[in-house]
């Protein structure tokens, strides 16, 4: 029987992580069209509101139902504005491991939101879900993503050579694929025992009974 992540909302000091909702369509599309997001991810370019709606209503629910992972909208506690996305993929329920990635909207960068959201998610995975490993993969030149991994306590395990496709702007305004390395990071339950609690002041986990 396939295991799946529960319907959940995670609260931190400044953020609420919750299921994606169709109200997020405009903000998600705007965030995914950012140059940095386009450079380091494989999302369609341009990323339309139709694509955002499909992600929210079809892709994310299907991935969760199949036991593959979980997509969580990261929102500001006070304004409810979408500041980013946490995505869990390649989940192995026997090993109790999953891969985590994060995206932050350009206007919200530099505020520590990625670290706060990632750490809160890891705490929930290790505590509530009894996971034993969270894996992150960062492109070799994506220093911002690497800083988040380091900040939450991840350990660098090595390099997957030539395993990542990044994207660069070319003359005429288009994009070209460039091959680079992945740096592999891991986070285990004991790695976050001494992490600064201010990064993720857990406010509790709330079930979403009406989420697909």
N, C-alpha and C positions, 0 to 999 in steps of 0.2 A: 504494500500500500504506500502510495506516494505521500511524503510529508510535505506540509506547506507552512509558510509563515502565517501567523494570525493577523486579523485586522487590528491594527494598532496605531496609537498616537503616542509619541514620546515628547515629553516636555523638558526643557532645560531652562537655565536662567533667563535666556533671551529669545529662545526659539521654540517653535512647535513643529515637530516632524509628523506628518500625517499622510494619508493616501492622497494621490493626485485626484483632482476633481475637474470637471469640465469648465468650472469658473477660472481655472488656471491656464486655459488655452492661450489667451493673448500673451500673458507674461512668459509662459514656457516657450512660445514661438520666438518672442523677442530675445530671450536669454540664449536660445540655441543658435540664433543668427549672429551672435557676437564673434568677432574675429578669433579670439583666443579659444573659444569653444570649437569653432570650425577647424582650427589648427590642430587640436589635440584629440579630437573625437572623430568618429565615422558617421555622424549624423548627416542626413541629406543637406545639400547646400544649393539653393536657399532652403530654410526650414519653414514650411508654411503652417498656417493655423490648422489646415486640414491634417497635416502630418502630426501636429501636436494633439489634435482631437483623437486621431487613430491611436497614438501612443497611450493616451489616457484611458480610452474606452475599450481598446482591443488588446494592444500589446502588453501593457502592465498587468491587467487582470489575468491574461493567459499565462504569463510567466509565473505569476504567483500560484495559480491553480495547478500548474504542472510541477510545482515544487522547485522551479529553477532559481527563483530569487524574489526580490521585493523592490519596488520603487517608492520612495517617500519624498513628498514635497517638503522643502525646508522653508518655513515661514517665520517672519518676525512675530514675536509674542504680542507686541503692542499694536502693530499695524496690520497684521495678517498678510503682509506683502510677501510675495514669493521671492526668496533670496537665493534659492538653489535647489539642488536635487541630490539625494543619496540613492545609490543603486547597488543592490546586492545581486550578484550573478554567479553562475557556475557553482551552485550550492550542492554540497555532498552531504546528505543527511546521515549516511553511515559513519563517515569520518567526522561529522559535525564541523564542517568548514565551509566558508563562502568567500567570494571575492567582492571587495567593496570599492566603489569609485564615487567621486563627488564632483559636482559642478556648481559654481557660484556665479550669480549674475554680475556683470561688470560694475554696476553701481554699488554693490555690496562687498566688493573685495577690499582686503586690508583691515577688516573688522574682526577677524578670527572666527567667522561663522563656519567655515569648512571644518576647522579643528573641533569646534564645539559640537557640530552635528555628527561628525565622524566618531568622536569619542563617545557621545551619548548612544549612538547606534551600537558601537562595540560593547559598551557596558550592558546594554539590553541583550545583545546576543550572548554574551558570556554568563550573565546573571539569570535572565528569564528563560532563554532558549537553550542554555547549557552547551553552547558551542565551545570548541576547543582551539579554533584557529580562524583568523581573518587575514586574508591576503590582499595586498594592494600591488598594482603594477603602475609605475610611472614612467613616462617617456624620458629618455636620458637627458634631454634638454629642458624638460618641464620642471624648473627649479621650484616654482610655487607649489606644485603638487607634492614634490619631495619634502618641502618644508612642513607641509601638513602632516605627512607620514611621520616625520621625525618628532614633531611637536606632540603627537598623541602617544608616542612611545614605541613605534614600529622599529623592528630590527631589519636592516638590509641583509638579504640572503644571497644576492648575486645578480648576475646580468643574463638576460636572454638576448643573445646577440642577433641583431637584424630582425627582431620579432615584432617591431612596431611600425605602423604606417602613420606618419604625421603629414601635415599639409602646409604648403607655403603658397603665398600669392605669386602670380607670374604676370608678366607684361600683358596688358589687356584686361586685367581684373579677375582672371580665372584662378583656379587652384591647380597645383601640381602635387602629386604624392611624392614623399621622400621617405626612405627607409632609415630607421634608427633602432636603438636598443631599448629594451624594457629593463628597468630596475625593479626587482622583485622584493617586496617587503612583507613581513609577517607580524602579526600581533597575537599574542597568547594571553590568557587570563592574567597570568602573573606579571605581564608587562605593564599593565595599567594600574597595578595596586598602589603605586606611589604618584600617580598622575595628579596634577593640581586639580582639586575638586571644582575650582571656579570655571574650568573649561566646560564642565557638564554637571551642573548642579541639578541632579535628577529630580524632576518634579513628579515623576510617576509615569506609569504606562496605562493608557486608556484604550479599551477595546472599541472598535468601530463595528457595531452590529449590522449596519445597513450598507456596508461597503461591498462591492461586487467581489 
